[in-house]
Amino acid sequence: MQDLVTELRADSTDFARLRQRHHVQTQPVITETSRRPGVGSIAVDCDTLLLPDHDRP
């Protein structure tokens, strides 16, 4: 993940600026819903996992 963030910061001044601000809000669980032709609605539950030794509060 750190390699990805490093690459994004190098390639995008906007990303680097926003990352520096670190205005991140997490939600413990969210549901993403998408509609697909021929399939219908697909709902996916997404969980947020925090690593206490690595994640900022």
N, C-alpha and C positions, 0 to 999 in steps of 0.2 A: 504494500500500500504506500509506503514511504517513497518508493521509486516512482510510482504513478504521480504522487503529489509533487515531487521534485520535477518531473517532466512537464506537468501542467503549469507549474510556476514559471518554468523556463520558457514555455511556448506562449504564455498568455499573461500580459501585464494586468488584465482585468482579474484573472484568477488569482494572481499573486497578491493584488491589492485586497481582494475580498478574503483571501486566506489569512492575510496578516491581521485583519479585523477580527476574525474568528467569531463572527456572529452566527453561532450554530445553535439551533434548538433541536433537541431530540424528542421524539415521541416514542414511548415504549412499544406501542403496537399501532400500525396503520394498515388499512386495507386498500389496495389498489384494484380498481375495477376497469376492465377493458372490454369493448364490444368487438367481436370479430365476425366478418361475413361468413355465413355457413356454420358458425359455431355458437354464436350468441355471446352472452356475458360470461366473462371469466374473472373471478375474484381471487386475489392472492393476498394472504396475510403476511405482512412483513414485520419481523421483530427486530428491535434495536438491542444489540449486545454491547455493553460497555466493558472495557478492560480497565479496572481501577488503577493499575500501575501505569497506564499509557494515555487514557482519555482524560481530558480536562473536565472539571465539573460543569 
